[in-house]
């Protein structure tokens, strides 16, 4: 009986992949935010992967294709507080090393684990996110609230994550998600309302990434 079980396990690892068998193709991430705060998880392309209020437990795919790691951005917001974003980054899954053992993980190591995403893990599986209040600035709190209400009417661009990083690099701390013009075309225009009162427009495409839009 034990021999049969060991044989079955070996066959499974050989054909399925050690990391896939042990870790699976998804990973559970727990997120906790202040009471009433909105939580949004976006994937590599800026598409919603999960959402909730105050607390969220999400099963997130580790990969997006063959040898392609998945990454996520967690956005937490609440009126009267500064919005915060935290990145969930891919990392190497040490269970994959078992596939390097001779005769155990040839197929799984070269095909299944890289395809299922089990080759990867995330750099964090629990986030306790706190928000900083806007310091006695009623006007700014109102701007944040109005920007968030407007953002609800905008489509979510596949370039949202890349554009947000580009905006921060340009010195713009976005109040909310950007307005999207030319949605779902080869070249989208994303306009952020920045905390300093200015607007920042970016032109985003799959070829050039996101660059400051020319006026």
C-alpha positions in Angstrom: 0.0 0.0 0.0 2.8 2.4 1.0 4.7 1.5 -2.1 1.7 2.1 -4.3 1.1 5.5 -2.7 4.8 6.5 -3.2 4.6 5.5 -6.8 1.4 7.5 -7.4 3.0 10.5 -5.7 6.1 10.2 -7.9 4.1 10.0 -11.1 2.0 13.0 -10.1 5.1 15.1 -9.4 6.7 13.9 -12.6 3.7 14.8 -14.8 2.2 17.7 -12.8 5.1 19.6 -11.2 6.2 19.7 -7.6 5.4 23.4 -7.1 2.0 22.9 -8.6 1.2 19.9 -6.4 2.4 21.5 -3.2 1.7 25.2 -3.7 -1.0 25.3 -6.3 -1.5 27.9 -9.1 -3.1 30.5 -6.8 -2.0 32.0 -3.5 -4.2 33.4 -0.8 -3.5 37.0 0.2 -5.2 38.6 3.3 -5.7 42.3 3.3 -6.8 44.4 6.2 -7.6 48.1 6.0 -9.2 50.7 8.3 -12.9 50.3 9.0 -15.0 51.4 6.0 -12.0 51.7 3.7 -12.4 50.5 0.1 -9.9 47.8 -1.1 -9.2 47.2 -4.8 -6.8 44.7 -6.2 -5.6 45.2 -9.8 -3.6 42.8 -11.9 -0.7 43.5 -14.2 -3.0 45.0 -16.8 -4.9 47.2 -14.4 -7.9 45.0 -14.5 -9.9 44.4 -11.2 -8.8 41.1 -9.6 -10.7 41.4 -6.3 -12.4 44.1 -4.1 -13.9 44.5 -0.7 -14.4 46.8 2.3 -12.3 46.8 5.5 -11.0 43.2 5.0 -10.4 41.0 2.0 -9.2 37.5 1.4 -8.3 36.9 -2.2 -7.0 33.9 -4.1 -4.8 35.4 -6.7 -3.3 33.5 -9.7 0.5 33.3 -9.4 1.1 33.5 -13.2 -0.4 34.9 -16.4 1.1 32.4 -18.9 4.1 30.4 -19.7 7.1 31.8 -17.6 5.0 34.9 -17.0 4.7 36.0 -13.3 1.7 37.8 -12.0 1.9 41.0 -10.0 -0.8 43.0 -8.3 -1.5 46.4 -6.9 -3.6 46.9 -3.8 -5.3 50.2 -3.6 -7.0 51.4 -0.4 -9.0 54.6 -0.2 -11.3 56.4 2.2 -12.7 59.9 2.2 -10.7 62.3 4.3 -7.6 60.1 4.1 -4.7 59.8 1.7 -5.1 56.9 -0.6 -2.4 54.3 -0.5 -1.1 51.7 -2.9 0.9 48.6 -2.1 2.5 46.3 -4.7 2.4 42.5 -4.5 5.4 41.4 -6.4 6.3 37.9 -7.7 9.2 35.9 -6.2 10.8 32.6 -6.8 8.9 29.6 -5.2 11.5 27.4 -3.5 9.3 24.3 -3.9 10.2 24.4 -7.6 13.7 23.2 -6.7 12.2 19.7 -6.2 11.6 19.5 -9.9 15.4 19.6 -10.4 15.7 16.2 -8.7 16.5 13.6 -11.4 13.6 11.6 -12.6 11.1 13.5 -10.5 10.1 16.8 -12.2 11.2 16.8 -15.8 7.8 17.5 -17.3 6.4 19.4 -14.4 9.5 21.6 -14.1 9.7 22.5 -17.7 6.1 22.7 -18.7 3.5 22.5 -15.9 5.0 24.7 -13.1 6.0 27.6 -15.5 2.6 27.4 -17.2 0.4 27.2 -14.1 2.3 30.0 -12.3 3.4 27.7 -9.5 7.0 28.5 -10.3 6.3 31.8 -8.6 5.1 33.0 -5.1 4.3 36.4 -3.8 6.6 38.6 -1.7 3.8 39.1 0.8 0.6 37.2 1.7 -0.7 39.5 4.4 -1.1 43.2 4.3 -2.2 45.5 7.2 -2.7 48.8 5.5 -3.2 52.0 7.5 -4.2 55.4 6.0 -2.9 58.8 7.0 -5.6 61.4 7.6 -5.5 64.6 5.5 -4.3 67.1 8.1 -7.3 69.3 8.9 -7.7 70.2 5.2 -11.4 70.0 4.6 -11.0 71.3 1.0 -8.6 68.6 0.1 -10.8 65.9 1.8 -13.7 67.2 -0.4 -11.5 67.1 -3.5 -10.6 63.5 -2.8 -14.2 62.5 -2.2 -15.3 64.3 -5.4 -12.5 62.7 -7.4 -13.4 59.2 -6.2 -17.1 59.8 -7.1 -16.1 60.9 -10.6 -13.7 57.9 -10.9 -16.7 55.5 -10.5 -18.0 56.7 -13.9 -14.7 56.0 -15.7 -13.7 52.7 -17.3 -10.7 51.0 -15.9 -7.8 51.1 -18.3 -5.6 48.1 -18.9 -2.7 50.6 -18.4 -3.9 51.8 -15.0 -1.0 50.3 -13.0 1.7 51.4 -15.4 0.2 54.9 -15.7 -0.1 55.3 -11.9 3.6 54.4 -11.5 4.5 56.9 -14.3 2.4 59.6 -12.5 4.2 59.1 -9.2 7.5 59.2 -11.0 6.4 62.6 -12.5 5.6 63.9 -9.0 1.8 63.5 -9.2 0.1 61.8 -6.3 -3.3 60.8 -7.8 -6.4 61.6 -5.9 -8.3 58.7 -7.5 -8.4 56.6 -10.7 -7.8 58.5 -13.9 -10.2 59.7 -16.5 -9.8 57.5 -19.6 -10.2 58.9 -23.1 -9.9 56.7 -26.2 -10.7 53.7 -24.0 -9.7 50.3 -25.3 -7.9 51.7 -28.4 -4.2 51.4 -29.4 -3.4 54.6 -27.6 -5.4 55.7 -24.5 -5.2 59.0 -22.7 -5.3 58.9 -18.9 -5.7 62.1 -16.9 -5.0 62.1 -13.2 -6.1 64.7 -10.7 -3.0 65.3 -8.5 -3.0 66.2 -4.8 -1.2 69.4 -5.6 -4.2 70.6 -7.6 -2.7 70.0 -11.0 -3.8 67.5 -13.6 -1.4 65.1 -15.4 -2.3 63.6 -18.7 -0.5 60.5 -20.0 -0.6 58.8 -23.3 -0.4 55.0 -22.9 0.0 52.2 -25.4 1.4 48.7 -25.5 4.3 49.9 -27.5 5.6 53.0 -25.7 4.2 52.4 -22.2 2.9 55.6 -20.5 4.4 59.0 -21.4 3.4 62.6 -20.6 0.8 63.6 -23.2 1.6 66.5 -25.5 -0.9 69.3 -25.4 
